[in-house]
Amino acid sequence: MSQAALTRIEKAIGTLTQEVAGLRERVDALAGSQGPLTTAEIIEFLDRFRAGEAMGEAGIGAWIATCQTDCLRGGLRTAQMREGAHALLLEQRIKELGGSPSQEMDESAQTQMMDLYGSTKLSDAEKVDKICSSFDPDTILQQLSDQADRMDNDQETQFLLRSIIDDERSTLGFLKQAHDLLCA
Ligand SMILES: [Fe+2]
């Protein structure tokens, strides 16, 4: 093989090595986004979740106030209390970790929720139907579990979250039951 050809091959190998290194960095960065959460990331996640729970508590409150179905109202009151307890627990944990709760759900999401949950024009069946078709329970629970799985470095928060996920499973199950009952 000529010297020129050898040089060309060496150069090509050099380029290839650089490309592989670059690729590996990108893969590592991607894997990092699935790795353990830092305390700052945990606080941010908890705060976002807390804001959603507080909004849920308010929304379910508006539904209870306009609810015309006795059995539904009973379940809603329990779900509302769970949402409120979650918001409080998350707030406490954020503070224990050195953060301060600050996030709010954006206004349009809040308005949308209150309009739907607190509507006096929609029936309870219509509300249940709209709510149940707006999300997939399994996806929500899986997304939350995925976050909990990344909290191995903070087992207190991890199991606080896992207990909350069990509660969410109850609430979502109740909504499904209500859907089966009212929308059959
Ligand atoms: Fe919730």
Backbone and ligand atoms as CSV (ligand in chain L), in Angstrom:
chain,resi,resn,atom,element,x,y,z
A,1,MET,N,N,0.841,-1.198,0.000
A,1,MET,CA,C,0.000,0.000,0.000
A,1,MET,C,C,0.878,1.250,0.000
A,2,SER,N,N,0.503,2.218,-0.785
A,2,SER,CA,C,1.324,3.432,-0.894
A,2,SER,C,C,1.204,4.264,0.380
A,3,GLN,N,N,2.181,5.101,0.587
A,3,GLN,CA,C,2.192,5.964,1.772
A,3,GLN,C,C,0.979,6.889,1.761
A,4,ALA,N,N,0.650,7.366,0.534
A,4,ALA,CA,C,-0.486,8.293,0.406
A,4,ALA,C,C,-1.783,7.625,0.849
A,5,ALA,N,N,-1.928,6.356,0.409
A,5,ALA,CA,C,-3.151,5.627,0.776
A,5,ALA,C,C,-3.220,5.421,2.279
A,6,LEU,N,N,-2.066,5.080,2.857
A,6,LEU,CA,C,-2.001,4.866,4.315
A,6,LEU,C,C,-2.400,6.125,5.077
A,7,THR,N,N,-1.869,7.262,4.602
A,7,THR,CA,C,-2.175,8.543,5.239
A,7,THR,C,C,-3.676,8.823,5.164
A,8,ARG,N,N,-4.243,8.531,3.964
A,8,ARG,CA,C,-5.685,8.755,3.780
A,8,ARG,C,C,-6.486,7.915,4.773
A,9,ILE,N,N,-6.071,6.645,4.909
A,9,ILE,CA,C,-6.792,5.739,5.811
A,9,ILE,C,C,-6.656,6.205,7.259
A,10,GLU,N,N,-5.440,6.610,7.618
A,10,GLU,CA,C,-5.224,7.094,8.992
A,10,GLU,C,C,-6.092,8.312,9.294
A,11,LYS,N,N,-6.193,9.180,8.284
A,11,LYS,CA,C,-6.983,10.399,8.439
A,11,LYS,C,C,-8.469,10.035,8.616
A,12,ALA,N,N,-8.892,9.058,7.779
A,12,ALA,CA,C,-10.296,8.631,7.851
A,12,ALA,C,C,-10.603,8.023,9.213
A,13,ILE,N,N,-9.646,7.226,9.720
A,13,ILE,CA,C,-9.853,6.610,11.039
A,13,ILE,C,C,-9.929,7.687,12.118
A,14,GLY,N,N,-9.068,8.703,11.987
A,14,GLY,CA,C,-9.079,9.812,12.938
A,14,GLY,C,C,-10.438,10.501,12.978
A,15,THR,N,N,-10.964,10.778,11.791
A,15,THR,CA,C,-12.272,11.435,11.687
A,15,THR,C,C,-13.361,10.569,12.306
A,16,LEU,N,N,-13.285,9.279,11.985
A,16,LEU,CA,C,-14.280,8.331,12.485
A,16,LEU,C,C,-14.254,8.284,14.021
A,17,THR,N,N,-13.036,8.254,14.582
A,17,THR,CA,C,-12.902,8.208,16.043
A,17,THR,C,C,-13.546,9.434,16.684
A,18,GLN,N,N,-13.304,10.596,16.043
A,18,GLN,CA,C,-13.901,11.825,16.562
A,18,GLN,C,C,-15.423,11.754,16.528
A,19,GLU,N,N,-15.938,11.232,15.408
A,19,GLU,CA,C,-17.403,11.140,15.259
A,19,GLU,C,C,-18.009,10.223,16.306
A,20,VAL,N,N,-17.325,9.090,16.530
A,20,VAL,CA,C,-17.827,8.132,17.520
A,20,VAL,C,C,-17.830,8.772,18.912
A,21,ALA,N,N,-16.736,9.528,19.219
A,21,ALA,CA,C,-16.659,10.188,20.527
A,21,ALA,C,C,-17.806,11.183,20.695
A,22,GLY,N,N,-18.068,11.931,19.620
A,22,GLY,CA,C,-19.162,12.912,19.659
A,22,GLY,C,C,-20.496,12.241,19.879
A,23,LEU,N,N,-20.668,11.114,19.173
A,23,LEU,CA,C,-21.911,10.354,19.278
A,23,LEU,C,C,-22.088,9.837,20.713
A,24,ARG,N,N,-20.982,9.327,21.281
A,24,ARG,CA,C,-21.052,8.782,22.639
A,24,ARG,C,C,-21.452,9.871,23.637
A,25,GLU,N,N,-20.893,11.080,23.432
A,25,GLU,CA,C,-21.250,12.197,24.324
A,25,GLU,C,C,-22.744,12.475,24.279
A,26,ARG,N,N,-23.273,12.440,23.049
A,26,ARG,CA,C,-24.707,12.737,22.916
A,26,ARG,C,C,-25.548,11.642,23.581
A,27,VAL,N,N,-25.127,10.397,23.410
A,27,VAL,CA,C,-25.856,9.284,24.023
A,27,VAL,C,C,-25.795,9.397,25.550
A,28,ASP,N,N,-24.585,9.756,26.066
A,28,ASP,CA,C,-24.442,9.910,27.517
A,28,ASP,C,C,-25.345,11.020,28.039
A,29,ALA,N,N,-25.412,12.115,27.283
A,29,ALA,CA,C,-26.249,13.242,27.708
A,29,ALA,C,C,-27.708,12.814,27.762
A,30,LEU,N,N,-28.087,12.008,26.765
A,30,LEU,CA,C,-29.461,11.521,26.696
A,30,LEU,C,C,-29.752,10.590,27.873
A,31,ALA,N,N,-28.802,9.696,28.162
A,31,ALA,CA,C,-28.968,8.768,29.281
A,31,ALA,C,C,-29.024,9.548,30.587
A,32,GLY,N,N,-28.241,10.641,30.649
A,32,GLY,CA,C,-28.223,11.477,31.850
A,32,GLY,C,C,-29.600,12.024,32.167
A,33,SER,N,N,-30.407,12.302,31.138
A,33,SER,CA,C,-31.734,12.855,31.375
A,33,SER,C,C,-32.663,11.801,31.973
A,34,GLN,N,N,-32.224,10.539,31.965
A,34,GLN,CA,C,-33.001,9.483,32.607
A,34,GLN,C,C,-32.348,9.047,33.915
A,35,GLY,N,N,-31.225,9.638,34.235
A,35,GLY,CA,C,-30.474,9.243,35.423
A,35,GLY,C,C,-31.062,9.840,36.685
A,36,PRO,N,N,-30.342,9.662,37.816
A,36,PRO,CA,C,-30.848,10.161,39.099
A,36,PRO,C,C,-31.066,11.675,39.074
A,37,LEU,N,N,-32.129,12.119,39.712
A,37,LEU,CA,C,-32.421,13.555,39.756
A,37,LEU,C,C,-31.581,14.214,40.842
A,38,THR,N,N,-31.142,15.432,40.571
A,38,THR,CA,C,-30.466,16.209,41.602
A,38,THR,C,C,-31.534,16.799,42.523
A,39,THR,N,N,-31.104,17.310,43.683
A,39,THR,CA,C,-32.069,17.911,44.606
A,39,THR,C,C,-32.811,19.067,43.933
A,40,ALA,N,N,-32.087,19.871,43.170
A,40,ALA,CA,C,-32.731,21.001,42.479
A,40,ALA,C,C,-33.794,20.505,41.502
A,41,GLU,N,N,-33.481,19.416,40.799
A,41,GLU,CA,C,-34.460,18.860,39.848
A,41,GLU,C,C,-35.660,18.275,40.584
A,42,ILE,N,N,-35.400,17.654,41.721
A,42,ILE,CA,C,-36.502,17.088,42.514
A,42,ILE,C,C,-37.426,18.217,42.980
A,43,ILE,N,N,-36.814,19.298,43.500
A,43,ILE,CA,C,-37.617,20.434,43.968
A,43,ILE,C,C,-38.470,20.981,42.827
A,44,GLU,N,N,-37.868,21.107,41.655
A,44,GLU,CA,C,-38.608,21.661,40.520
A,44,GLU,C,C,-39.775,20.745,40.136
A,45,PHE,N,N,-39.515,19.453,40.114
A,45,PHE,CA,C,-40.582,18.508,39.786
A,45,PHE,C,C,-41.698,18.562,40.832
A,46,LEU,N,N,-41.310,18.528,42.118
A,46,LEU,CA,C,-42.305,18.539,43.192
A,46,LEU,C,C,-43.151,19.814,43.129
A,47,ASP,N,N,-42.507,20.923,42.794
A,47,ASP,CA,C,-43.214,22.200,42.771
A,47,ASP,C,C,-44.232,22.245,41.629
A,48,ARG,N,N,-43.831,21.695,40.480
A,48,ARG,CA,C,-44.765,21.641,39.339
A,48,ARG,C,C,-45.944,20.740,39.688
A,49,PHE,N,N,-45.629,19.601,40.273
A,49,PHE,CA,C,-46.660,18.639,40.660
A,49,PHE,C,C,-47.588,19.269,41.708
A,50,ARG,N,N,-46.987,19.963,42.686
A,50,ARG,CA,C,-47.765,20.625,43.743
A,50,ARG,C,C,-48.761,21.619,43.144
A,51,ALA,N,N,-48.288,22.402,42.164
A,51,ALA,CA,C,-49.171,23.386,41.528
A,51,ALA,C,C,-50.361,22.684,40.867
A,52,GLY,N,N,-50.101,21.543,40.240
A,52,GLY,CA,C,-51.173,20.774,39.595
A,52,GLY,C,C,-52.159,20.219,40.609
A,53,GLU,N,N,-51.634,19.764,41.736
A,53,GLU,CA,C,-52.497,19.203,42.779
A,53,GLU,C,C,-53.384,20.296,43.378
A,54,ALA,N,N,-52.790,21.474,43.592
A,54,ALA,CA,C,-53.572,22.589,44.143
A,54,ALA,C,C,-54.686,22.972,43.167
A,55,MET,N,N,-54.356,22.948,41.882
A,55,MET,CA,C,-55.369,23.260,40.875
A,55,MET,C,C,-56.450,22.180,40.869
A,56,GLY,N,N,-56.025,20.915,41.023
A,56,GLY,CA,C,-56.980,19.808,41.075
A,56,GLY,C,C,-57.935,19.958,42.249
A,57,GLU,N,N,-57.384,20.353,43.388
A,57,GLU,CA,C,-58.212,20.539,44.582
A,57,GLU,C,C,-59.288,21.610,44.328
A,58,ALA,N,N,-58.863,22.705,43.722
A,58,ALA,CA,C,-59.807,23.800,43.437
A,58,ALA,C,C,-60.842,23.370,42.398
A,59,GLY,N,N,-60.382,22.676,41.371
A,59,GLY,CA,C,-61.287,22.240,40.308
A,59,GLY,C,C,-62.341,21.271,40.827
A,60,ILE,N,N,-61.891,20.294,41.609
A,60,ILE,CA,C,-62.847,19.316,42.146
A,60,ILE,C,C,-63.821,20.026,43.100
A,61,GLY,N,N,-63.322,21.035,43.811
A,61,GLY,CA,C,-64.197,21.826,44.681
A,61,GLY,C,C,-65.326,22.470,43.882
A,62,ALA,N,N,-64.974,22.992,42.711
A,62,ALA,CA,C,-65.984,23.627,41.859
A,62,ALA,C,C,-66.986,22.594,41.346
A,63,TRP,N,N,-66.495,21.387,41.115
A,63,TRP,CA,C,-67.389,20.312,40.652
A,63,TRP,C,C,-68.339,19.892,41.790
A,64,ILE,N,N,-67.778,19.750,42.993
A,64,ILE,CA,C,-68.615,19.372,44.138
A,64,ILE,C,C,-69.751,20.392,44.300
A,65,ALA,N,N,-69.412,21.656,44.140
A,65,ALA,CA,C,-70.400,22.729,44.327
A,65,ALA,C,C,-71.517,22.671,43.283
A,66,THR,N,N,-71.219,22.067,42.116
A,66,THR,CA,C,-72.229,22.037,41.053
A,66,THR,C,C,-72.737,20.617,40.784
A,67,CYS,N,N,-72.258,19.654,41.583
A,67,CYS,CA,C,-72.569,18.237,41.336
A,67,CYS,C,C,-74.033,17.920,41.674
A,68,GLN,N,N,-74.655,17.150,40.766
A,68,GLN,CA,C,-76.067,16.797,40.973
A,68,GLN,C,C,-76.257,15.307,41.231
A,69,THR,N,N,-75.159,14.590,41.378
A,69,THR,CA,C,-75.226,13.136,41.525
A,69,THR,C,C,-74.630,12.750,42.877
A,70,ASP,N,N,-75.469,12.216,43.759
A,70,ASP,CA,C,-75.022,11.971,45.135
A,70,ASP,C,C,-73.795,11.061,45.221
A,71,CYS,N,N,-73.837,9.934,44.511
A,71,CYS,CA,C,-72.714,8.988,44.636
A,71,CYS,C,C,-71.422,9.607,44.124
A,72,LEU,N,N,-71.554,10.403,43.092
A,72,LEU,CA,C,-70.375,11.054,42.530
A,72,LEU,C,C,-69.803,12.055,43.534
A,73,ARG,N,N,-70.697,12.801,44.174
A,73,ARG,CA,C,-70.244,13.822,45.125
A,73,ARG,C,C,-69.421,13.201,46.251
A,74,GLY,N,N,-69.849,12.026,46.706
A,74,GLY,CA,C,-69.114,11.346,47.782
A,74,GLY,C,C,-67.690,11.035,47.382
A,75,GLY,N,N,-67.531,10.511,46.176
A,75,GLY,CA,C,-66.184,10.180,45.687
A,75,GLY,C,C,-65.363,11.433,45.427
A,76,LEU,N,N,-66.037,12.454,44.908
A,76,LEU,CA,C,-65.325,13.709,44.604
A,76,LEU,C,C,-64.772,14.352,45.863
A,77,ARG,N,N,-65.558,14.279,46.939
A,77,ARG,CA,C,-65.088,14.884,48.199
A,77,ARG,C,C,-63.813,14.188,48.683
A,78,THR,N,N,-63.790,12.883,48.536
A,78,THR,CA,C,-62.598,12.119,48.939
A,78,THR,C,C,-61.413,12.470,48.041
A,79,ALA,N,N,-61.674,12.541,46.736
A,79,ALA,CA,C,-60.603,12.870,45.787
A,79,ALA,C,C,-60.077,14.273,46.055
A,80,GLN,N,N,-60.983,15.199,46.353
A,80,GLN,CA,C,-60.551,16.572,46.619
A,80,GLN,C,C,-59.633,16.631,47.838
A,81,MET,N,N,-60.007,15.852,48.860
A,81,MET,CA,C,-59.186,15.854,50.070
A,81,MET,C,C,-57.793,15.276,49.785
A,82,ARG,N,N,-57.764,14.244,48.951
A,82,ARG,CA,C,-56.459,13.664,48.578
A,82,ARG,C,C,-55.600,14.703,47.844
A,83,GLU,N,N,-56.213,15.409,46.887
A,83,GLU,CA,C,-55.452,16.409,46.130
A,83,GLU,C,C,-54.898,17.487,47.060
A,84,GLY,N,N,-55.734,17.933,47.989
A,84,GLY,CA,C,-55.302,18.963,48.934
A,84,GLY,C,C,-54.167,18.463,49.820
A,85,ALA,N,N,-54.305,17.212,50.277
A,85,ALA,CA,C,-53.255,16.628,51.128
A,85,ALA,C,C,-51.951,16.498,50.353
A,86,HIS,N,N,-52.063,16.121,49.078
A,86,HIS,CA,C,-50.850,15.992,48.252
A,86,HIS,C,C,-50.150,17.342,48.117
A,87,ALA,N,N,-50.943,18.368,47.829
A,87,ALA,CA,C,-50.359,19.707,47.647
A,87,ALA,C,C,-49.611,20.118,48.917
A,88,LEU,N,N,-50.225,19.821,50.063
A,88,LEU,CA,C,-49.615,20.188,51.343
A,88,LEU,C,C,-48.331,19.381,51.602
A,89,LEU,N,N,-48.410,18.074,51.385
A,89,LEU,CA,C,-47.236,17.218,51.584
A,89,LEU,C,C,-46.078,17.627,50.678
A,90,LEU,N,N,-46.418,17.943,49.443
A,90,LEU,CA,C,-45.377,18.338,48.486
A,90,LEU,C,C,-44.767,19.668,48.903
A,91,GLU,N,N,-45.613,20.580,49.366
A,91,GLU,CA,C,-45.110,21.882,49.834
A,91,GLU,C,C,-44.139,21.684,51.001
A,92,GLN,N,N,-44.529,20.841,51.951
A,92,GLN,CA,C,-43.662,20.577,53.108
A,92,GLN,C,C,-42.325,20.007,52.664
A,93,ARG,N,N,-42.401,19.048,51.740
A,93,ARG,CA,C,-41.166,18.387,51.311
A,93,ARG,C,C,-40.258,19.356,50.554
A,94,ILE,N,N,-40.854,20.204,49.737
A,94,ILE,CA,C,-40.058,21.211,48.999
A,94,ILE,C,C,-39.296,22.077,49.997
A,95,LYS,N,N,-39.982,22.498,51.056
A,95,LYS,CA,C,-39.335,23.349,52.062
A,95,LYS,C,C,-38.238,22.593,52.797
A,96,GLU,N,N,-38.497,21.330,53.122
A,96,GLU,CA,C,-37.479,20.526,53.803
A,96,GLU,C,C,-36.217,20.387,52.955
A,97,LEU,N,N,-36.416,20.380,51.635
A,97,LEU,CA,C,-35.264,20.235,50.736
A,97,LEU,C,C,-34.585,21.577,50.450
A,98,GLY,N,N,-35.106,22.619,51.087
A,98,GLY,CA,C,-34.463,23.927,50.934
A,98,GLY,C,C,-35.071,24.800,49.850
A,99,GLY,N,N,-36.175,24.351,49.262
A,99,GLY,CA,C,-36.819,25.154,48.219
A,99,GLY,C,C,-37.989,25.950,48.769
A,100,SER,N,N,-38.576,26.743,47.912
A,100,SER,CA,C,-39.815,27.401,48.323
A,100,SER,C,C,-40.811,27.310,47.170
A,101,PRO,N,N,-42.020,26.828,47.483
A,101,PRO,CA,C,-43.013,26.619,46.436
A,101,PRO,C,C,-43.332,27.926,45.728
A,102,SER,N,N,-43.270,27.905,44.415
A,102,SER,CA,C,-43.508,29.163,43.701
A,102,SER,C,C,-44.291,28.979,42.398
A,103,GLN,N,N,-44.331,27.764,41.888
A,103,GLN,CA,C,-44.959,27.588,40.574
A,103,GLN,C,C,-46.480,27.674,40.647
A,104,GLU,N,N,-47.044,28.206,39.597
A,104,GLU,CA,C,-48.500,28.230,39.440
A,104,GLU,C,C,-48.810,27.649,38.067
A,105,MET,N,N,-49.927,26.957,37.950
A,105,MET,CA,C,-50.346,26.492,36.635
A,105,MET,C,C,-50.712,27.726,35.823
A,106,ASP,N,N,-50.519,27.662,34.517
A,106,ASP,CA,C,-50.825,28.893,33.776
A,106,ASP,C,C,-52.328,29.158,33.766
A,107,GLU,N,N,-52.600,30.434,33.612
A,107,GLU,CA,C,-53.962,30.914,33.828
A,107,GLU,C,C,-54.984,30.245,32.909
A,108,SER,N,N,-54.577,30.006,31.653
A,108,SER,CA,C,-55.532,29.421,30.709
A,108,SER,C,C,-55.907,28.005,31.149
A,109,ALA,N,N,-54.935,27.263,31.694
A,109,ALA,CA,C,-55.236,25.904,32.169
A,109,ALA,C,C,-56.196,25.975,33.356
A,110,GLN,N,N,-55.961,26.949,34.230
A,110,GLN,CA,C,-56.840,27.092,35.399
A,110,GLN,C,C,-58.260,27.460,34.972
A,111,THR,N,N,-58.350,28.417,34.045
A,111,THR,CA,C,-59.666,28.861,33.575
A,111,THR,C,C,-60.413,27.708,32.920
A,112,GLN,N,N,-59.667,26.968,32.066
A,112,GLN,CA,C,-60.277,25.831,31.357
A,112,GLN,C,C,-60.845,24.822,32.351
A,113,MET,N,N,-60.050,24.537,33.370
A,113,MET,CA,C,-60.468,23.540,34.349
A,113,MET,C,C,-61.700,24.020,35.124
A,114,MET,N,N,-61.668,25.264,35.583
A,114,MET,CA,C,-62.784,25.772,36.361
A,114,MET,C,C,-64.046,25.844,35.503
A,115,ASP,N,N,-63.887,26.208,34.228
A,115,ASP,CA,C,-65.048,26.280,33.331
A,115,ASP,C,C,-65.708,24.907,33.178
A,116,LEU,N,N,-64.852,23.898,33.041
A,116,LEU,CA,C,-65.386,22.546,32.855
A,116,LEU,C,C,-65.936,21.985,34.170
A,117,TYR,N,N,-65.099,21.963,35.194
A,117,TYR,CA,C,-65.491,21.329,36.461
A,117,TYR,C,C,-66.640,22.077,37.133
A,118,GLY,N,N,-66.642,23.401,36.997
A,118,GLY,CA,C,-67.649,24.197,37.708
A,118,GLY,C,C,-68.832,24.571,36.839
A,119,SER,N,N,-68.902,23.994,35.641
A,119,SER,CA,C,-69.994,24.360,34.729
A,119,SER,C,C,-71.356,23.979,35.312
A,120,THR,N,N,-72.335,24.865,35.141
A,120,THR,CA,C,-73.702,24.538,35.561
A,120,THR,C,C,-74.523,24.111,34.347
A,121,LYS,N,N,-73.907,24.180,33.167
A,121,LYS,CA,C,-74.628,23.795,31.942
A,121,LYS,C,C,-74.407,22.323,31.600
A,122,LEU,N,N,-73.204,21.832,31.906
A,122,LEU,CA,C,-72.903,20.431,31.599
A,122,LEU,C,C,-73.446,19.523,32.701
A,123,SER,N,N,-73.893,18.330,32.306
A,123,SER,CA,C,-74.319,17.344,33.305
A,123,SER,C,C,-73.066,16.690,33.899
A,124,ASP,N,N,-73.244,15.982,35.012
A,124,ASP,CA,C,-72.111,15.261,35.610
A,124,ASP,C,C,-71.559,14.227,34.632
A,125,ALA,N,N,-72.463,13.562,33.909
A,125,ALA,CA,C,-72.023,12.545,32.946
A,125,ALA,C,C,-71.163,13.184,31.865
A,126,GLU,N,N,-71.566,14.359,31.401
A,126,GLU,CA,C,-70.784,15.042,30.364
A,126,GLU,C,C,-69.405,15.455,30.905
A,127,LYS,N,N,-69.394,15.913,32.147
A,127,LYS,CA,C,-68.104,16.286,32.745
A,127,LYS,C,C,-67.185,15.070,32.862
A,128,VAL,N,N,-67.727,13.979,33.416
A,128,VAL,CA,C,-66.910,12.759,33.560
A,128,VAL,C,C,-66.375,12.316,32.203
A,129,ASP,N,N,-67.252,12.367,31.201
A,129,ASP,CA,C,-66.862,11.914,29.878
A,129,ASP,C,C,-65.747,12.786,29.302
A,130,LYS,N,N,-65.903,14.088,29.418
A,130,LYS,CA,C,-64.876,15.007,28.899
A,130,LYS,C,C,-63.550,14.817,29.634
A,131,ILE,N,N,-63.640,14.681,30.949
A,131,ILE,CA,C,-62.412,14.552,31.751
A,131,ILE,C,C,-61.699,13.236,31.438
A,132,CYS,N,N,-62.484,12.148,31.403
A,132,CYS,CA,C,-61.859,10.842,31.156
A,132,CYS,C,C,-61.256,10.741,29.757
A,133,SER,N,N,-61.819,11.482,28.796
A,133,SER,CA,C,-61.252,11.379,27.439
A,133,SER,C,C,-60.103,12.367,27.240
A,134,SER,N,N,-59.811,13.186,28.267
A,134,SER,CA,C,-58.753,14.180,28.086
A,134,SER,C,C,-57.367,13.651,28.478
A,135,PHE,N,N,-57.311,12.472,29.077
A,135,PHE,CA,C,-55.995,11.920,29.415
A,135,PHE,C,C,-56.050,10.404,29.502
A,136,ASP,N,N,-54.859,9.804,29.478
A,136,ASP,CA,C,-54.772,8.356,29.624
A,136,ASP,C,C,-54.195,8.056,31.020
A,137,PRO,N,N,-54.993,7.450,31.914
A,137,PRO,CA,C,-54.546,7.219,33.290
A,137,PRO,C,C,-53.218,6.481,33.376
A,138,ASP,N,N,-53.053,5.450,32.535
A,138,ASP,CA,C,-51.823,4.653,32.606
A,138,ASP,C,C,-50.588,5.495,32.277
A,139,THR,N,N,-50.741,6.386,31.304
A,139,THR,CA,C,-49.607,7.251,30.936
A,139,THR,C,C,-49.253,8.174,32.098
A,140,ILE,N,N,-50.262,8.765,32.717
A,140,ILE,CA,C,-50.004,9.671,33.845
A,140,ILE,C,C,-49.285,8.928,34.969
A,141,LEU,N,N,-49.809,7.766,35.333
A,141,LEU,CA,C,-49.207,7.010,36.437
A,141,LEU,C,C,-47.784,6.581,36.088
A,142,GLN,N,N,-47.579,6.200,34.830
A,142,GLN,CA,C,-46.246,5.766,34.407
A,142,GLN,C,C,-45.254,6.927,34.463
A,143,GLN,N,N,-45.697,8.106,34.003
A,143,GLN,CA,C,-44.802,9.270,34.014
A,143,GLN,C,C,-44.390,9.617,35.443
A,144,LEU,N,N,-45.345,9.540,36.368
A,144,LEU,CA,C,-45.027,9.834,37.766
A,144,LEU,C,C,-44.073,8.777,38.327
A,145,SER,N,N,-44.358,7.513,38.024
A,145,SER,CA,C,-43.492,6.422,38.516
A,145,SER,C,C,-42.077,6.553,37.976
A,146,ASP,N,N,-41.967,6.977,36.726
A,146,ASP,CA,C,-40.639,7.154,36.129
A,146,ASP,C,C,-39.843,8.193,36.914
A,147,GLN,N,N,-40.528,9.256,37.346
A,147,GLN,CA,C,-39.826,10.279,38.138
A,147,GLN,C,C,-39.410,9.695,39.494
A,148,ALA,N,N,-40.322,8.957,40.121
A,148,ALA,CA,C,-40.002,8.346,41.426
A,148,ALA,C,C,-38.798,7.414,41.296
A,149,ASP,N,N,-38.739,6.674,40.196
A,149,ASP,CA,C,-37.622,5.747,39.988
A,149,ASP,C,C,-36.276,6.466,39.949
A,150,ARG,N,N,-36.314,7.742,39.607
A,150,ARG,CA,C,-35.058,8.506,39.489
A,150,ARG,C,C,-34.671,9.196,40.794
A,151,MET,N,N,-35.366,8.828,41.891
A,151,MET,CA,C,-35.102,9.491,43.173
A,151,MET,C,C,-34.424,8.577,44.187
A,152,ASP,N,N,-33.605,7.644,43.681
A,152,ASP,CA,C,-32.915,6.713,44.579
A,152,ASP,C,C,-32.055,7.429,45.612
A,153,ASN,N,N,-31.600,8.642,45.270
A,153,ASN,CA,C,-30.738,9.375,46.204
A,153,ASN,C,C,-31.530,10.099,47.293
A,154,ASP,N,N,-32.854,10.056,47.207
A,154,ASP,CA,C,-33.698,10.743,48.194
A,154,ASP,C,C,-34.920,9.865,48.438
A,155,GLN,N,N,-34.706,8.861,49.276
A,155,GLN,CA,C,-35.761,7.848,49.433
A,155,GLN,C,C,-36.996,8.377,50.144
A,156,GLU,N,N,-36.826,9.409,50.965
A,156,GLU,CA,C,-38.008,9.960,51.637
A,156,GLU,C,C,-38.961,10.568,50.598
A,157,THR,N,N,-38.393,11.368,49.692
A,157,THR,CA,C,-39.233,11.949,48.636
A,157,THR,C,C,-39.755,10.852,47.714
A,158,GLN,N,N,-38.889,9.889,47.421
A,158,GLN,CA,C,-39.274,8.807,46.511
A,158,GLN,C,C,-40.531,8.081,47.011
A,159,PHE,N,N,-40.541,7.780,48.305
A,159,PHE,CA,C,-41.684,7.022,48.813
A,159,PHE,C,C,-42.875,7.905,49.151
A,160,LEU,N,N,-42.617,9.159,49.409
A,160,LEU,CA,C,-43.720,10.118,49.509
A,160,LEU,C,C,-44.447,10.148,48.164
A,161,LEU,N,N,-43.642,10.249,47.107
A,161,LEU,CA,C,-44.224,10.304,45.760
A,161,LEU,C,C,-44.930,8.998,45.426
A,162,ARG,N,N,-44.309,7.880,45.763
A,162,ARG,CA,C,-44.952,6.598,45.427
A,162,ARG,C,C,-46.287,6.429,46.153
A,163,SER,N,N,-46.366,6.914,47.404
A,163,SER,CA,C,-47.638,6.847,48.132
A,163,SER,C,C,-48.676,7.752,47.487
A,164,ILE,N,N,-48.225,8.912,47.021
A,164,ILE,CA,C,-49.149,9.815,46.327
A,164,ILE,C,C,-49.639,9.156,45.030
A,165,ILE,N,N,-48.730,8.458,44.347
A,165,ILE,CA,C,-49.123,7.778,43.103
A,165,ILE,C,C,-50.220,6.751,43.385
A,166,ASP,N,N,-50.101,6.037,44.517
A,166,ASP,CA,C,-51.162,5.084,44.889
A,166,ASP,C,C,-52.496,5.804,45.053
A,167,ASP,N,N,-52.445,6.986,45.684
A,167,ASP,CA,C,-53.674,7.787,45.828
A,167,ASP,C,C,-54.231,8.196,44.468
A,168,GLU,N,N,-53.331,8.606,43.575
A,168,GLU,CA,C,-53.781,9.036,42.241
A,168,GLU,C,C,-54.453,7.872,41.510
A,169,ARG,N,N,-53.904,6.680,41.738
A,169,ARG,CA,C,-54.490,5.487,41.117
A,169,ARG,C,C,-55.933,5.327,41.611
A,170,SER,N,N,-56.160,5.596,42.907
A,170,SER,CA,C,-57.514,5.519,43.462
A,170,SER,C,C,-58.428,6.547,42.810
A,171,THR,N,N,-57.930,7.768,42.690
A,171,THR,CA,C,-58.753,8.830,42.104
A,171,THR,C,C,-59.093,8.507,40.649
A,172,LEU,N,N,-58.096,8.053,39.899
A,172,LEU,CA,C,-58.327,7.736,38.491
A,172,LEU,C,C,-59.281,6.539,38.367
A,173,GLY,N,N,-59.143,5.588,39.294
A,173,GLY,CA,C,-60.051,4.432,39.302
A,173,GLY,C,C,-61.481,4.861,39.604
A,174,PHE,N,N,-61.608,5.798,40.532
A,174,PHE,CA,C,-62.938,6.317,40.871
A,174,PHE,C,C,-63.571,7.013,39.656
A,175,LEU,N,N,-62.766,7.796,38.945
A,175,LEU,CA,C,-63.290,8.487,37.759
A,175,LEU,C,C,-63.743,7.486,36.697
A,176,LYS,N,N,-62.975,6.405,36.571
A,176,LYS,CA,C,-63.340,5.385,35.583
A,176,LYS,C,C,-64.658,4.713,35.972
A,177,GLN,N,N,-64.782,4.414,37.282
A,177,GLN,CA,C,-66.026,3.820,37.795
A,177,GLN,C,C,-67.203,4.751,37.510
A,178,ALA,N,N,-66.989,6.038,37.794
A,178,ALA,CA,C,-68.050,7.018,37.570
A,178,ALA,C,C,-68.418,7.060,36.086
A,179,HIS,N,N,-67.401,6.951,35.243
A,179,HIS,CA,C,-67.638,6.955,33.801
A,179,HIS,C,C,-68.482,5.742,33.391
A,180,ASP,N,N,-68.093,4.564,33.905
A,180,ASP,CA,C,-68.827,3.341,33.584
A,180,ASP,C,C,-70.296,3.452,34.021
A,181,LEU,N,N,-70.472,4.075,35.191
A,181,LEU,CA,C,-71.805,4.174,35.795
A,181,LEU,C,C,-72.689,5.192,35.080
A,182,LEU,N,N,-72.101,6.361,34.808
A,182,LEU,CA,C,-72.914,7.471,34.297
A,182,LEU,C,C,-72.965,7.556,32.778
A,183,CYS,N,N,-71.956,6.990,32.117
A,183,CYS,CA,C,-71.862,7.191,30.676
A,183,CYS,C,C,-72.118,5.901,29.875
A,184,ALA,N,N,-72.569,4.876,30.552
A,184,ALA,CA,C,-72.782,3.580,29.868
A,184,ALA,C,C,-73.870,3.710,28.784
L,1,LIG,FE,FE,-53.506,14.548,41.931
